[in-house]
Amino acid sequence: MVWAWARVVGGVGLLAVLLWQVGGGPFLAGVRLIDAPALTAALLIGVLTTVCAAWRWSLVAGGLGVRLPLATAVAHCYRAVFLNATLPGGVLGDVHRAVRHGRDAGDVSRGIRAVVWERAAGQVVLVGVALVVLAAFPSPVRQYLPVAAAVLLTAGLAAVLLARVLPRTGGSRWARGLRTAVADVRSGLMSRRTWLGVLVASAVMVAGHLATFLVAARTAGSDASLSRLLPLTLLALLAMGLPLNVAGFGPREGVAAWVFGAAGLSAAEGVATATVYGALVLVASLPGAAVLLARRARKPTTAREVVTSDGC
């Protein structure tokens, strides 16, 4: 509970600082500039990224021994994206789909772990793409890339070594948890039937999110070249992994303001771009609201059928 409130307070604090620094103009200007072509592009890209997310989740869940049909995964992912885009923290939708799928499958632990690992796989691919793009194009963080790459490589090697020396039996609760994590990675992410699909789905999702960000930049009025915008929007996309936001807003806008300003554009342009992106993502997630309403509409019907059956 404390951490949940801390996330909300952190997001509100970031937005307050941004409003103090750049004012409310960039936020309002970004929303006013959204047009039909941008909304159409966001909806189409949203279909692609959501289906890829569902496919990745289905693959990982299957690797962990939990059945998840693709059509069910797509519906759950749309609902999760909508909840993530409208509720504080940016992760409540994923928590909901993890618990719901676990209950439906009769194994809440595996349901939660499937979502954790498929999201982790997406973040790993995002970081990998970021390292390549940020090394290829100029950006305010280019000078720090060697250190960042060294840290990530060291962390990866340490994780591999830990998995190899971990005792097979016995040990504390932590040791058992680590053995479970290693087994999950091997069967859910790195098995022969899952790793390629997880990689492809994650790469397509990163490309889709970047494309939406670039659409947002053009919609917000930015005329910078794609080679200049790509690393900036990628840094803002990385910031979205921080669970300190209010309905998706917070770190994304803060990082966008910083990197756009540091790249010689303007903080206001960065805020406007990130605001448009947030609005486009919200529109693209609206099918999730339909899924949510459809489920609510089915509940009373089911209850009435049970009562009628008992009465007969």
C-alpha positions, -999 to 999 in steps of 0.1 A, spaced: 0 0 0 28 24 9 46 17 -24 14 22 -44 9 56 -28 46 64 -34 42 57 -71 12 80 -73 28 108 -53 60 104 -74 40 108 -106 21 138 -94 53 154 -82 69 150 -116 39 165 -134 39 194 -109 76 201 -116 69 200 -154 40 223 -151 61 247 -130 90 246 -156 71 247 -189 35 256 -180 4 239 -192 7 252 -227 26 222 -242 2 197 -227 -29 215 -241 -12 223 -274 -3 186 -279 -39 174 -273 -53 201 -297 -31 191 -325 -43 154 -326 -61 147 -359 -78 118 -376 -48 104 -394 -28 102 -362 -57 85 -344 -61 60 -372 -24 52 -372 -24 48 -335 -54 23 -336 -37 3 -364 -4 1 -346 -22 -7 -314 -38 -38 -330 -3 -50 -341 14 -44 -308 -15 -59 -287 -16 -90 -308 22 -94 -305 19 -89 -268 -8 -116 -266 13 -140 -287 43 -135 -265 23 -140 -234 7 -172 -248 41 -186 -257 56 -179 -223 25 -193 -205 25 -224 -226 62 -229 -218 54 -227 -181 26 -253 -186 -4 -230 -184 -27 -230 -214 -36 -196 -229 -55 -194 -262 -44 -165 -284 -79 -150 -287 -82 -150 -249 -48 -134 -245 -57 -106 -270 -88 -97 -251 -69 -98 -217 -41 -77 -232 -64 -50 -246 -81 -48 -212 -47 -46 -195 -35 -18 -218 -66 2 -211 -63 -2 -173 -26 7 -175 -34 38 -195 -61 50 -171 -50 40 -136 -21 52 -115 11 32 -116 9 19 -152 10 -18 -142 -24 -25 -126 -38 -38 -158 -9 -64 -160 -15 -74 -124 -52 -79 -132 -45 -101 -162 -19 -121 -144 -42 -129 -114 -72 -135 -136 -55 -159 -159 -39 -177 -130 -73 -182 -114 -89 -194 -147 -60 -218 -152 -61 -230 -116 -26 -219 -108 -23 -183 -97 15 -186 -91 22 -197 -127 -2 -172 -141 16 -143 -123 50 -157 -133 40 -159 -169 32 -122 -170 63 -112 -151 86 -131 -175 69 -120 -207 71 -84 -195 107 -89 -185 115 -103 -219 100 -72 -235 121 -49 -214 153 -69 -222 146 -65 -260 138 -29 -255 171 -22 -237 189 -41 -264 173 -21 -292 181 11 -272 218 3 -269 220 -3 -307 200 28 -317 216 51 -291 251 40 -303 241 46 -339 226 80 -336 236 112 -316 218 117 -283 224 134 -250 233 100 -234 257 88 -260 288 94 -239 274 72 -211 267 42 -233 300 23 -227 294 24 -190 258 14 -193 267 -15 -217 294 -27 -193 270 -27 -163 243 -46 -183 268 -71 -196 282 -77 -161 247 -82 -147 239 -106 -174 270 -127 -169 264 -127 -131 229 -140 -137 242 -168 -159 269 -178 -134 244 -177 -106 221 -200 -125 249 -225 -131 262 -227 -95 228 -227 -79 223 -259 -58 198 -284 -73 181 -293 -40 176 -280 -5 185 -245 6 165 -216 19 133 -200 5 155 -177 -16 173 -206 -31 141 -223 -40 128 -191 -55 159 -187 -76 157 -223 -88 121 -217 -98 131 -185 -117 159 -204 -136 135 -231 -145 109 -206 -157 135 -188 -179 146 -221 -194 111 -234 -201 92 -202 -207 117 -180 -225 147 -200 -238 131 -232 -249 133 -242 -285 96 -235 -292 94 -202 -274 126 -181 -277 122 -170 -314 86 -161 -311 92 -141 -279 121 -123 -296 101 -115 -328 70 -104 -309 90 -82 -286 110 -66 -315 78 -58 -334 62 -43 -302 93 -20 -298 90 -9 -334 53 -3 -330 58 19 -299 86 38 -316 64 44 -346 36 57 -324 60 81 -307 73 93 -341 36 99 -352 31 118 -320 62 139 -327 50 149 -361 15 155 -348 29 178 -321 46 199 -348 82 186 -347 101 189 -380 133 173 -368 148 145 -389 139 109 -380 176 102 -372 174 130 -346 140 120 -332 145 83 -330 169 82 -300 150 109 -282 117 91 -284 134 58 -275 147 74 -243 112 86 -234 99 51 -242 125 36 -217 112 61 -191 78 45 -193 92 15 -175 93 35 -143 61 28 -123 58 65 -112 30 78 -132 -6 90 -132 -26 73 -159 7 69 -179 18 105 -174 49 115 -155 84 101 -162 77 99 -200 70 136 -202 98 145 -178 124 126 -198 110 138 -231 114 174 -219 150 168 -208 162 150 -239 145 173 -264 160 203 -246 194 187 -244 193 178 -281 188 215 -290 151 213 -296 129 225 -267 115 211 -235 80 222 -246 83 202 -278 93 172 -258 63 176 -234 39 181 -263 52 150 -281 49 128 -250 14 142 -243 3 133 -278 18 99 -274 -1 93 -242 -34 104 -258 -28 82 -289 -20 52 -266 -52 58 -247 -73 59 -279 -55 27 -292 -65 10 -259 -102 18 -261 -111 -17 -274 -100 -28 -239 -128 -7 -224 -152 -26 -247 -138 -59 -233 -143 -46 -198 -179 -36 -204 -187 -68 -222 -175 -88 -192 -196 -67 -168 -226 -71 -190 -222 -109 -189 -221 -112 -151 -257 -102 -144 -269 -125 -171 -250 -154 -157 -263 -147 -122 -299 -146 -135 -295 -179 -152 -282 -195 -120 -312 -181 -100 -337 -193 -127 -321 -228 -128 -323 -231 -90 -359 -219 -89 -370 -246 -114 
